């Protein structure tokens, strides 16, 4: 990423302080959220009395302070439990941290968001603004192509995996059609590893060109957060939403599911117009 760089699209929305915010049905502006939330993130990351600067002094070299890293190798939930805050504040803080890892706060390592916080100048509001402003040039597909263009090993794509066999000596992946991949040294046992990110990413387009918002809700909902990303070439608004852990109901059209998702995330003051696309 450091070599490939970031870009600022001409149509990208910057998170304006007056952008409507829907925080688990509590509707306010980002400016008001600053007063009620951002002080919590300051306390959350201030594990060393220096705003995280001692534990993570050079975020581009995250393992520089090894002793401090060992001490703070805890989960986000464990860090929240250490804070002297109300139950409501714990809920709000856990929600915001969960959307960064798309999983429960108990399954996110504290050092991961601390590094992102440090990379953003030890300023959480600036971290959000950077995320809403800068994009990977030509998208993640172009980034993947750039990575694989430098890869000198063997690679197989678009192959259906039929089985994975792992033991102390190695691992064997059987591909449909009889092609095999053997790993040496052995990979970790697959039976003991789970992937916590069980969500997904939705892209939507609204004919309304002014529907800027940022929404956050529980991971158990159809989508845990979403936001208006940019103006579209067609004159409307592009939106991005990240799915939560609730499975889609069989037999329902994607557009009807997406409509429910948006109704749960957008503030009442935002009129989305017509949802014209679902990607």
C-alpha positions in Angstrom: 0.0 0.0 0.0 2.8 2.4 0.9 4.2 2.0 -2.6 0.9 1.9 -4.5 -0.4 5.0 -2.7 -3.8 6.6 -2.3 -5.7 9.2 -4.3 -8.4 11.8 -3.6 -11.3 11.3 -6.1 -12.8 14.5 -7.5 -16.3 13.3 -6.5 -15.4 11.9 -3.1 -17.4 13.2 -0.1 -15.4 14.7 2.8 -17.0 14.1 6.2 -18.4 17.5 6.9 -19.0 18.3 10.6 -22.7 18.8 9.8 -23.1 15.4 8.0 -26.1 13.6 9.6 -25.1 10.7 11.8 -27.3 7.9 12.8 -25.7 6.1 15.8 -27.8 3.1 16.6 -31.0 5.2 16.1 -29.6 8.2 18.0 -29.6 10.9 15.3 -27.2 13.8 15.5 -24.5 15.5 13.4 -20.8 14.5 13.3 -20.0 17.8 15.1 -22.3 16.8 18.0 -20.8 13.3 18.0 -17.4 15.0 18.6 -18.6 16.1 22.0 -20.3 12.8 23.0 -17.9 10.3 21.4 -14.5 11.4 20.4 -13.4 12.0 24.0 -14.0 8.3 24.6 -11.6 7.3 21.8 -9.0 9.6 23.3 -9.3 7.8 26.6 -9.4 4.4 24.8 -6.1 4.9 23.0 -4.3 6.6 25.9 -2.9 3.5 27.5 0.5 5.0 28.2 -0.3 8.6 29.3 1.0 9.8 25.9 -2.0 9.1 23.7 -0.6 5.8 22.5 2.7 7.4 21.3 4.9 5.3 23.6 3.3 2.0 22.7 3.1 2.8 19.0 5.8 5.5 18.4 6.4 4.7 14.7 3.2 3.1 13.3 5.0 2.2 10.0 7.2 0.0 12.2 4.5 -1.4 14.5 6.8 -3.9 16.4 9.4 -1.2 17.3 8.5 -1.2 21.0 8.3 -4.9 21.6 7.9 -4.8 25.4 5.0 -2.4 25.2 3.4 -4.5 22.4 3.6 -7.6 24.6 1.9 -5.7 27.5 -1.0 -4.5 25.4 -1.6 -7.6 23.4 -5.3 -7.6 24.5 -8.7 -7.3 22.8 -10.6 -4.2 22.2 -13.3 -5.5 24.6 -10.7 -5.9 27.4 -9.5 -2.4 26.8 -13.0 -1.0 27.0 -13.6 -2.9 30.3 -10.5 -1.1 31.8 -12.1 2.4 31.2 -14.1 4.1 33.9 -17.1 5.0 31.7 -20.9 4.3 31.8 -22.6 1.3 30.3 -24.0 3.5 27.5 -20.6 4.8 26.7 -19.2 1.3 26.6 -21.9 0.3 24.1 -21.2 3.3 21.8 -17.4 2.8 22.0 -17.8 -1.0 21.2 -20.0 -0.2 18.2 -17.5 2.2 16.7 -14.6 -0.1 17.2 -16.6 -3.1 15.9 -17.2 -1.4 12.5 -13.4 -1.1 12.0 -12.9 -4.9 12.3 -16.4 -6.0 11.2 -16.7 -8.3 14.1 -17.4 -8.2 17.9 -15.0 -6.1 20.0 -13.9 -9.2 21.9 -12.4 -10.6 18.7 -10.5 -7.5 17.6 -6.9 -7.0 18.8 -6.4 -3.7 20.5 -3.1 -3.0 18.7 -4.8 -3.1 15.3 -7.0 0.0 15.8 -4.2 1.6 17.8 -1.9 1.4 14.8 -4.5 2.9 12.5 -5.1 5.7 15.0 -1.3 6.4 15.1 -1.1 6.4 11.3 -3.8 9.1 11.4 -1.7 11.4 13.6 -3.2 10.1 16.9 -6.5 11.7 16.0 -9.6 9.6 15.6 -11.6 12.3 13.9 -8.8 12.7 11.4 -8.8 8.9 10.9 -12.5 9.0 9.9 -11.9 12.0 7.6 -9.0 10.2 5.9 -11.1 7.1 5.3 -13.8 9.2 3.8 -11.5 11.2 1.5 -8.8 9.0 0.1 -9.2 5.9 -2.0 -7.0 3.2 -3.5 -6.4 4.3 -7.2 -8.6 2.3 -9.6 -9.9 0.2 -6.6 -8.9 -2.9 -4.8 -8.9 -5.0 -8.1 -6.1 -2.7 -9.5 -4.2 -3.1 -6.2 -4.5 -6.9 -6.3 -3.3 -6.9 -9.9 -0.3 -4.7 -8.9 0.6 -7.1 -6.1 0.3 -10.2 -8.3 2.4 -8.6 -11.0 5.3 -8.6 -8.6 4.7 -12.2 -7.4 7.2 -14.8 -8.8 5.6 -18.0 -7.4 2.9 -20.3 -8.7 -0.7 -19.2 -8.4 -4.1 -20.5 -9.2 -7.2 -18.4 -9.5 -10.9 -19.1 -9.9 -10.5 -22.8 -8.8 -13.1 -24.5 -6.6 -11.4 -26.1 -3.5 -12.9 -29.5 -2.8 -10.9 -30.4 0.3 -8.1 -29.3 2.6 -6.0 -31.9 4.4 -3.6 -30.7 7.1 -1.1 -32.6 9.4 2.2 -32.1 11.2 4.1 -32.5 7.9 2.2 -30.2 5.7 -1.2 -29.4 4.1 -2.8 -30.4 0.9 -5.4 -28.5 -0.9 -7.4 -30.4 -3.5 -8.8 -28.4 -6.4 -11.8 -29.5 -8.5 -10.3 -31.1 -11.6 -7.5 -32.9 -9.7 -5.0 -30.1 -9.3 -3.2 -30.2 -5.9 -1.3 -27.6 -3.9 1.1 -28.9 -1.1 2.4 -26.6 1.7 5.8 -27.1 3.3 6.3 -26.2 6.1 2.9 -27.2 7.5 0.2 -24.6 7.8 -1.7 -24.2 11.1 -4.5 -26.6 11.7 -7.5 -25.4 9.7 -10.0 -27.0 12.2 -9.0 -24.5 15.0 -9.1 -21.3 12.9 -12.3 -19.3 12.3 -12.7 -16.1 10.3 -14.5 -13.5 12.4 -15.5 -11.3 9.5 -18.8 -12.9 8.4 -20.1 -9.8 6.8 -19.9 -8.4 3.3 -19.9 -5.2 1.3 -22.8 -3.7 -0.5 -22.8 -0.9 -3.2 -25.9 1.1 -3.9 -26.8 4.1 -6.0 -29.5 6.7 -5.1 -31.0 9.2 -7.6 -30.9 11.8 -4.8 -27.7 13.8 -5.1 -27.7 15.3 -1.6 -28.2 12.3 0.7 -25.0 12.4 2.7 -25.0 10.5 5.9 -23.0 8.2 8.1 -24.9 5.4 9.9 -23.7 2.9 12.6 -25.7 0.2 14.3 -25.5 -3.3 15.9 -23.5 -6.1 14.2 -26.6 -8.3 14.6 -28.5 -6.1 12.1 -28.6 -6.7 8.3 -25.8 -4.1 8.0 -23.6 -2.6 10.7 -22.6 0.6 9.1 -22.9 2.6 5.9 -22.1 6.0 4.4 -22.5 8.1 1.3 -19.2 7.8 -0.6 -19.3 10.1 -3.6 -21.3 11.7 -6.3 -21.9 9.5 -9.3 -21.4 10.3 -12.9 -25.1 9.8 -13.4 -25.8 12.7 -11.0 -26.9 10.7 -8.0 -25.1 9.4 -4.9 -23.0 6.3 -4.4 -23.3 4.5 -1.1 -21.3 1.8 0.6 -22.7 -0.5 3.3 -21.1 -3.3 5.3 -23.2 -6.3 6.1 -23.6 -7.5 9.7 -24.1 -11.1 10.9 -27.9 -11.4 10.1 -28.4 -13.8 7.2 -30.4 -12.8 4.3 -33.9 -14.1 4.1 -34.4 -16.6 1.3 -36.8 -15.6 -1.4 -36.3 -11.9 -0.9 -35.0 -9.7 -3.6 -31.6 -7.9 -3.0 -33.3 -4.5 -3.5 -35.9 -5.2 -0.7 -33.1 -6.3 1.7 -31.1 -3.2 0.8 -34.1 -0.9 1.4 -34.5 -2.3 4.9 -30.7 -1.9 5.5 -30.8 1.8 4.5 -33.9 2.6 6.6 -32.0 1.3 9.6 -28.9 3.3 8.9 -29.9 6.7 7.5 -31.1 9.6 9.6 -34.8 10.5 9.2 -33.7 13.8 7.6 -32.1 12.1 4.6 -34.3 11.4 1.6 -32.6 8.6 -0.5 -34.8 9.0 -3.5 -34.9 5.9 -5.6 -32.5 3.0 -5.2 -31.6 2.4 -8.8 -28.7 0.0 -8.5 -27.5 -2.9 -6.4 -24.0 -4.3 -7.0 
